[in-house]
């Protein structure tokens, strides 16, 4: 059966990694797989795009609907 060895290491300056293998493997040919972590993608939305998305999301609401919701919330605070 083929042996496998997993190690987690930090990337060193110059985008290099260093791996220390168990003794007895010196001179052996090995395969190395590097799995990079997924980084969260940062979306660059501008303010106008965000406003337009909000308008589309709440297009069905009128000013009267919003005023009524605010009044209801305020009344709930007082009780």
C-alpha positions, 0 to 999 in steps of 0.5 A: 500500500502506498504511504501518504503524509499530510502536512500543513505549513505556511508559505515562506517569503518568496512564495516558497514552502518547506516540508519535513518528511519522516526519516528514511525517505531521503533520496526517494522520489515523491509527489507533492500536492498543494491545496491553496485555501479559498479566499472570500471574493470581495465584490466591488459594488458602488453605492448607486448599484446598491441603491438600485438593488434596494429599489428593485427589492422593495419596489412594491412598497409605497411611502404610506406602507413604510410610514404605517410600519414605522408607526406600528413599531413606535406604538410597540415600543410604547406598550 
